[in-house]
Structure formats: structure tokens, C-alpha cells
Amino acid sequence: MTETPEWAGRARVVMLGRDGCHLCEDAWKVIGAVAAETGASRAEVSLTEVGEADREEYWDKIPVTFVDGARHDFWRVDEGRLRAALNG
């Protein structure tokens, strides 16, 4: 998929995940801490909210993090890398 999904622009940092995903829970904690520090808005989107093409693209990569609408990371969120993306 080459186009940015419309839902990826809901906030400055968007995490695509699903219920019961321990990696998603860990990623959301890191995103929350960095967003609080930088003042960035954040939103969580569930795989159940996206279209089939996006589910097929991302289901095996969750959590997937988007910054300013562009895919940033998947599986894990590196705090330093996220902070740099938000400050740069």
C-alpha cells in the first residue's frame, strides 16, 4: 500500500492496534509518555475500524505507529526515535 490511510492523520501520533495485544499496550505507554512530554496529540485506531486493504497490509505488523500521517514504526516503539520524529 503506497497511500497514507485517512485514519493515520487523526492525531500527530496514531497507533494502529488491537484489543489483547501486549505489544500494543507497551507501545501505547511509550507513546503516551512521549506525547505528554512533547505536547503531541495521539490517537489509537483498532484494526476493526479500518478497511480490509489496511487490515491485510498491517495485521501482522501491529502495533503500527504513524507520525504526521506517515508510517513510523511497527511491532515496538522506540522512545528516542519517536521523540526525535516529533521534535524534528
TATAZI-V994897 format. One record per residue. SS is DSSP state (H for helix, E for strand, L for the rest). Layout:
BEGIN
SS
SS
END
This chain:
BEGIN
L
L
L
L
L
H
H
H
H
L
L
L
E
E
E
E
E
L
L
L
L
H
H
H
H
H
H
H
H
H
H
H
H
H
H
H
H
H
L
L
L
E
E
E
E
E
H
H
H
L
L
H
H
H
H
H
H
H
L
L
L
L
L
E
E
E
E
L
L
E
E
E
E
E
L
L
L
L
H
H
H
H
H
H
H
H
H
L
END
